[in-house]
């Protein structure tokens, strides 16, 4: 899609910004430079507008009538089909409703507090057996996979297999977001997931979230929504935990504050989410011509919200690149989105992250990043370190 040429075009100098620059560890500096020039930029490499300011990001997320997810080009929809993530209006409400109740705050605490604590302790027992460890795929990922499969009634599924499906689906969504086609591995992973879900749908109502959802949705709809829940429950939670560990260990002064006052931990995790949202970019499509931050957006054009940029908007967060575990407004980040598509699993993700990071710090008082195996968060759509290598 070509950019409209006009005098007030908000992105006249941004043709050179490529995917690698927006996905790398230094993406924050690139996004800051873009935001200084204009709050909404047309990025040819992304095939659409990029929203860089927090207030405009909220405007796009909240206004589903003007900026919708319901478009055949939507990346996740192309990989897993129509779901609560790819629909708006009444259809969205119908797809979301069966999952909303079980994932409210109190039901999550009642149902999962002990489950999460046991799984965290089991995984940390394994970490304790070695002087050096990698905490993304030996801790954060397996925890997220075990909890979400339990939540969906897929407890019999092998966690390693689930992580493999998730990796392939994440890679497929990333490929589509970057302008490619759905790779065969992504389609195969979705088929494997479907095969694991199908038996659950025939169980008695009340036996699982998916069995209950089958009462109001057809089987294909349940499978697509289960894929979204699995995908989100692993991807965002794994990233949330991995990034929080990385941020704390990379800032010894802030880690010392949390160790001295564990009550700071929830805010520290929110501050980590602000600096590195696990879901760094969300897509919408304009349903009509609209002015957005000085940019003339045309009907049908892709509007991509950079949650990463919005979360470091200096108008909302002074000294935005600093990791400050006592930041008063850290929880005003947009990592869980806003509006009708606010993350349905937010309470479960918070429970997992706070339990995981809290018990990790208690168990390993001398924990530090491994200087021989450094890493840093990166990614276009999903940002986290490839590895979190530590000395225990």
Phi, psi and omega per residue, in radians:
X1 nan 2.265 -3.088
X2 -1.496 2.608 3.096
X3 -1.355 2.411 3.054
X4 -1.198 2.250 3.099
X5 -1.492 2.099 -3.134
X6 -2.754 2.678 -3.035
X7 -1.009 -0.622 -3.055
X8 -1.675 0.279 3.123
X9 -0.874 2.246 -3.006
X10 -1.393 0.075 -2.991
X11 -2.473 0.638 -2.977
X12 -1.114 -0.370 -3.076
X13 -1.920 0.260 -2.950
X14 -1.874 0.202 -3.121
X15 -1.080 -0.460 -3.044
X16 -1.457 -0.149 -3.089
X17 -1.299 2.064 -3.082
X18 -1.881 3.045 -3.119
X19 -1.045 -0.746 -3.082
X20 -1.068 -0.687 -3.139
X21 -1.149 -0.619 -3.105
X22 -1.431 -0.266 -3.099
X23 -1.802 -0.278 -3.013
X24 -1.375 3.047 3.112
X25 -1.036 -0.448 -3.122
X26 -1.674 0.315 -3.117
X27 -1.018 -0.543 -3.079
X28 -1.092 -0.688 3.117
X29 -1.165 -0.685 3.108
X30 -1.110 -0.812 -3.139
X31 -1.119 -0.660 3.116
X32 -1.120 -0.721 3.108
X33 -1.119 -0.701 3.094
X34 -1.090 -0.773 -3.100
X35 -1.150 -0.596 3.106
X36 -1.112 -0.556 3.134
X37 -1.403 -0.712 -3.117
X38 -2.883 2.561 -3.088
X39 -1.336 -0.282 3.107
X40 -2.361 2.152 -3.041
X41 -2.155 2.414 2.997
X42 -1.463 2.129 -3.106
X43 -2.022 1.799 -3.113
X44 -0.946 -0.646 -3.115
X45 -1.104 -0.464 3.109
X46 -1.650 -0.187 -3.136
X47 1.213 0.437 -3.116
X48 -3.028 -3.035 3.101
X49 -1.425 2.556 3.079
X50 -2.075 2.086 -3.131
X51 -1.571 2.199 -2.945
X52 -2.068 -0.155 -3.079
X53 -1.910 2.494 -3.003
X54 -1.078 -0.811 -3.082
X55 -1.112 -0.642 3.120
X56 -1.284 -0.580 3.063
X57 -1.056 -0.773 3.112
X58 -1.121 -0.729 3.126
X59 -0.990 -0.792 -3.127
X60 -1.187 -0.739 -3.111
X61 -1.147 -0.615 -3.050
X62 -1.432 -0.583 -3.033
X63 -1.592 1.402 -3.115
X64 -1.261 -0.315 3.108
X65 -1.219 -0.639 -3.108
X66 -1.647 -0.601 -3.093
X67 -2.199 1.760 -2.983
X68 -1.881 2.755 2.979
X69 -1.620 -0.217 -2.995
X70 -1.410 1.400 -3.092
X71 -2.591 2.413 -3.095
X72 -1.094 -0.263 3.120
X73 -1.458 -0.192 -3.047
X74 -0.992 2.220 -2.928
X75 -1.063 -0.865 -3.098
X76 -1.144 -0.663 3.104
X77 -1.073 -0.623 3.131
X78 -1.197 -0.420 -3.125
X79 -1.585 -0.761 -3.019
X80 -2.068 -0.059 3.116
X81 1.613 3.120 -3.096
X82 -1.104 2.391 -3.129
X83 -2.736 -3.100 3.095
X84 -1.031 -0.436 -3.117
X85 -1.358 -0.382 -2.996
X86 -2.049 0.218 -3.115
X87 -2.221 2.732 3.061
X88 -2.262 2.975 3.074
X89 1.189 -2.540 -3.073
X90 -1.075 -0.663 3.141
X91 -1.104 -0.721 3.101
X92 -1.085 -0.792 -3.130
X93 -1.062 -0.695 -3.132
X94 -1.156 -0.707 -3.136
X95 -1.254 -0.591 -3.072
X96 -1.408 -0.567 -2.978
X97 -0.940 -0.780 -3.091
X98 -1.114 -0.334 -3.075
X99 -1.773 -0.240 -3.000
X100 -1.177 -0.838 -3.076
X101 -1.035 -0.910 -3.096
X102 -1.098 -0.315 -3.080
X103 -1.890 0.297 2.971
X104 -1.252 2.874 -2.954
X105 -1.031 -0.921 -3.054
X106 -1.174 -0.777 3.061
X107 -1.021 -0.633 3.109
X108 -1.136 -0.787 -3.142
X109 -1.105 -0.761 -3.111
X110 -1.150 -0.724 -3.014
X111 -1.448 -0.591 -2.902
X112 -2.040 -0.157 -3.085
X113 -0.980 -0.863 -3.123
X114 -1.238 -0.667 3.138
X115 -1.040 -0.842 -3.122
X116 -1.120 -0.782 -3.108
X117 -1.067 -0.753 -3.139
X118 -1.114 -0.753 -3.117
X119 -1.194 -0.678 3.079
X120 -1.041 -0.836 -3.116
X121 -1.125 -0.682 3.113
X122 -1.076 -0.786 -3.133
X123 -1.192 -0.654 3.127
X124 -1.212 -0.499 3.030
X125 -1.048 -0.681 3.126
X126 -1.225 -0.686 3.105
X127 -1.094 -0.659 -3.076
X128 -1.151 -0.268 -3.108
X129 -1.372 -0.105 -3.061
X130 -2.334 2.499 -3.122
X131 -1.267 -0.424 3.065
X132 -2.197 2.518 -3.091
X133 -2.546 2.802 3.018
X134 -2.026 2.000 -2.916
X135 -1.607 -0.144 3.100
X136 -1.293 -0.965 -3.066
X137 -1.666 -0.100 3.028
X138 -1.780 -0.129 -3.065
X139 -2.420 -1.163 -3.039
X140 -1.102 -0.841 -3.100
X141 -1.141 -0.905 3.111
X142 -1.050 -0.641 3.089
X143 -1.079 -0.890 -3.123
X144 -1.049 -0.733 -3.122
X145 -1.160 -0.755 -3.124
X146 -1.120 -0.714 -3.082
X147 -1.244 -0.775 -3.088
X148 -1.240 -0.602 3.079
X149 -1.166 -0.660 3.051
X150 -1.100 -0.756 -3.112
X151 -1.082 -0.612 -3.096
X152 -1.577 -0.010 -3.124
X153 1.416 0.375 3.139
X154 -1.874 0.551 -3.039
X155 -1.037 -0.368 3.141
X156 -1.408 -0.221 -3.134
X157 -1.238 2.479 3.106
X158 -1.222 2.221 -3.084
X159 -1.070 -0.672 3.102
X160 -1.070 -0.715 3.105
X161 -1.153 -0.723 3.128
X162 -1.060 -0.766 3.112
X163 -1.100 -0.604 3.088
X164 -1.154 -0.756 3.082
X165 -1.056 -0.778 -3.100
X166 -1.095 -0.763 3.109
X167 -1.003 -0.770 -3.105
X168 -1.194 -0.663 3.134
X169 -1.216 -0.733 3.076
X170 -1.045 -0.796 3.135
X171 -1.090 -0.652 3.136
X172 -1.165 -0.776 3.128
X173 -1.105 -0.724 3.125
X174 -1.105 -0.722 3.129
X175 -1.098 -0.764 3.130
X176 -1.156 -0.721 3.132
X177 -1.069 -0.594 3.138
X178 -1.445 0.064 3.052
X179 1.806 0.065 -3.125
X180 -1.603 -3.037 3.082
X181 -1.676 2.883 3.095
X182 -1.184 2.075 -3.123
X183 -1.260 2.730 -3.117
X184 -1.023 -0.629 -3.132
X185 -1.088 -0.616 3.099
X186 -1.173 -0.727 3.108
X187 -1.146 -0.712 3.138
X188 -1.124 -0.719 3.134
X189 -1.107 -0.700 3.117
X190 -1.142 -0.667 3.088
X191 -1.115 -0.705 3.105
X192 -1.137 -0.700 3.099
X193 -1.101 -0.774 3.107
X194 -0.984 -0.761 -3.121
X195 -1.089 -0.583 3.116
X196 -1.323 -0.534 -3.076
X197 -1.423 -0.632 -3.027
X198 -0.874 -0.819 -3.128
X199 -1.095 -0.522 -3.115
X200 -1.187 -0.549 -3.050
X201 -1.186 -0.355 3.137
X202 -1.587 0.041 -3.124
X203 -1.350 2.936 -3.117
X204 -1.121 2.481 3.031
X205 -0.952 2.435 -3.098
X206 1.640 -0.195 -3.116
X207 -1.418 -0.423 3.112
X208 -2.869 2.826 3.091
X209 -1.040 -0.704 -3.088
X210 -1.219 -0.683 3.095
X211 -1.092 -0.689 3.102
X212 -1.188 -0.675 -3.127
X213 -1.119 -0.513 -3.125
X214 -1.165 -0.207 3.095
X215 -1.305 -0.448 -3.103
X216 -2.051 -0.192 -3.121
X217 -2.183 2.664 3.061
X218 -1.362 2.986 -2.982
X219 -1.082 -0.734 3.118
X220 -1.091 -0.668 3.135
X221 -1.167 -0.699 3.108
X222 -1.118 -0.750 -3.128
X223 -1.088 -0.774 3.138
X224 -1.098 -0.751 3.125
X225 -1.209 -0.613 3.065
X226 -1.105 -0.680 3.100
X227 -1.090 -0.723 3.115
X228 -1.118 -0.772 3.134
X229 -1.122 -0.738 3.126
X230 -1.138 -0.831 -3.138
X231 -1.014 -0.885 3.138
X232 -1.215 -0.690 -3.090
X233 -1.148 -0.506 3.083
X234 -1.584 -0.953 -3.008
X235 -1.011 -0.970 -3.042
X236 -1.252 -0.588 -3.126
X237 -1.311 -0.747 3.064
X238 -1.022 -0.813 3.132
X239 -1.116 -0.715 3.135
X240 -1.042 -0.787 -3.118
X241 -1.253 -0.803 -3.117
X242 -1.080 -0.751 3.141
X243 -1.163 -0.681 -3.140
X244 -1.127 -0.759 3.099
X245 -1.067 -0.813 -3.113
X246 -1.070 -0.818 -3.120
X247 -1.072 -0.769 -3.109
X248 -1.153 -0.758 -3.110
X249 -1.280 -0.426 3.121
X250 -1.432 -0.155 -3.133
X251 -2.247 1.402 -3.049
X252 -0.970 -0.580 3.130
X253 -1.153 -0.680 3.132
X254 -1.294 -0.629 3.064
X255 -1.076 -0.703 3.129
X256 -1.080 -0.653 3.110
X257 -1.109 -0.733 -3.128
X258 -1.223 -0.680 3.097
X259 -1.112 -0.664 -3.140
X260 -1.270 -0.522 -3.115
X261 -2.429 1.525 -3.101
X262 -1.021 -0.313 3.101
X263 -1.126 -0.279 3.096
X264 -1.370 -0.211 -3.017
X265 -1.022 -0.826 3.136
X266 -1.004 -0.695 3.124
X267 -1.227 -0.600 3.090
X268 -1.100 -0.684 3.110
X269 -1.171 -0.688 3.073
X270 -1.133 -0.654 3.106
X271 -1.149 -0.654 3.048
X272 -1.122 -0.734 3.080
X273 -1.066 -0.614 3.112
X274 -1.142 -0.832 -3.085
X275 -1.223 -0.674 -3.106
X276 -2.413 1.441 3.069
X277 -1.134 2.313 -3.106
X278 -1.062 -0.646 3.010
X279 -1.764 1.756 -2.937
X280 -1.492 -0.283 -3.052
X281 -2.593 2.383 3.064
X282 -2.207 2.530 -3.042
X283 -1.826 2.486 2.984
X284 -2.431 2.838 3.104
X285 -2.230 2.308 -3.102
X286 -1.231 2.267 3.120
X287 -1.547 -0.251 -3.137
X288 -2.721 2.861 3.044
X289 -1.033 2.409 -3.100
X290 -2.673 2.592 2.989
X291 -1.638 2.268 -3.112
X292 -2.409 1.871 3.130
X293 0.993 0.616 3.138
X294 1.541 -0.080 3.125
X295 -1.696 2.341 3.094
X296 -1.548 1.674 -3.126
X297 -1.506 2.292 -3.130
X298 -1.690 2.662 3.099
X299 -0.933 2.327 3.119
X300 1.603 -0.219 -3.115
X301 -1.335 2.599 3.117
X302 -1.362 2.289 3.091
X303 -2.114 1.962 -3.106
X304 -1.835 2.141 3.110
X305 -1.539 2.089 3.031
X306 -1.486 1.694 3.085
X307 -1.081 -0.609 3.111
X308 -1.009 -0.830 -3.133
X309 -1.226 -0.744 -3.125
X310 -1.058 -0.637 -3.115
X311 -1.285 -0.212 3.077
X312 -2.043 0.445 3.088
X313 -1.208 2.026 -3.082
X314 -1.138 -0.329 3.084
X315 -1.185 -0.418 -3.134
X316 -1.856 -0.525 -3.040
X317 -2.291 1.714 3.110
X318 -1.002 2.537 -3.101
X319 0.859 1.037 -2.879
X320 -1.169 -0.348 -3.110
X321 -1.570 -0.023 -3.112
X322 -1.551 2.366 3.039
X323 -1.496 1.915 -3.029
X324 -2.233 1.781 -3.044
X325 -1.174 -0.256 3.113
X326 -1.805 0.199 -3.121
X327 -0.988 2.229 -3.010
X328 -1.179 -0.564 -3.077
X329 -1.967 0.477 -3.105
X330 -0.987 -0.587 -3.056
X331 -1.299 -0.049 3.089
X332 -1.466 0.152 3.058
X333 -1.106 2.929 -3.100
X334 -1.952 0.397 -3.048
X335 -1.091 -0.466 3.114
X336 -1.762 0.218 -3.138
X337 1.192 -3.071 3.104
X338 -2.494 2.960 3.056
X339 1.356 -2.757 -3.037
X340 -1.114 -0.379 -3.104
X341 -1.809 0.417 3.045
X342 -1.001 2.503 -3.024
X343 -0.973 2.142 -3.102
X344 -1.267 -0.395 -3.107
X345 -1.756 0.361 -3.032
X346 -1.019 -0.713 -3.069
X347 -1.248 -0.638 3.087
X348 -1.201 -0.712 3.116
X349 -1.081 -0.763 3.119
X350 -1.092 -0.759 3.130
X351 -1.045 -0.799 -3.132
X352 -1.113 -0.809 -3.076
X353 -1.155 -0.779 -3.106
X354 -1.167 -0.689 3.109
X355 -1.184 -0.791 -3.075
X356 -1.112 -0.895 -3.074
X357 -1.228 -0.700 -3.141
X358 -1.058 -0.840 -3.120
X359 -1.238 -0.568 3.072
X360 -1.063 -0.816 -3.121
X361 -1.181 -0.618 3.099
X362 -1.159 -0.722 -3.032
X363 -1.306 -0.547 -3.047
X364 -2.207 1.458 -3.069
X365 -1.168 -0.323 3.140
X366 -1.881 0.299 -3.095
X367 -1.032 2.370 3.088
X368 -2.643 2.802 3.059
X369 -1.149 2.512 3.127
X370 -1.362 1.949 -3.102
X371 -1.147 -0.342 -3.133
X372 -1.473 -0.219 -3.123
X373 -2.368 1.184 -3.068
X374 -1.249 2.764 3.069
X375 -2.733 2.973 3.111
X376 -2.723 2.681 3.115
X377 -1.094 2.490 3.063
X378 -2.727 2.962 3.098
X379 2.348 2.570 3.132
X380 -1.427 -0.929 -3.097
X381 -1.712 -0.672 -3.125
X382 -2.196 2.140 -3.041
X383 -1.952 2.183 3.056
X384 -2.942 2.856 3.058
X385 -1.209 2.518 3.038
X386 -1.066 -0.593 3.079
X387 -2.533 2.621 2.983
X388 -2.067 1.571 -3.066
X389 -1.549 2.237 -3.051
X390 -2.329 2.773 2.936
X391 -1.853 2.153 -3.027
X392 -1.535 nan nan
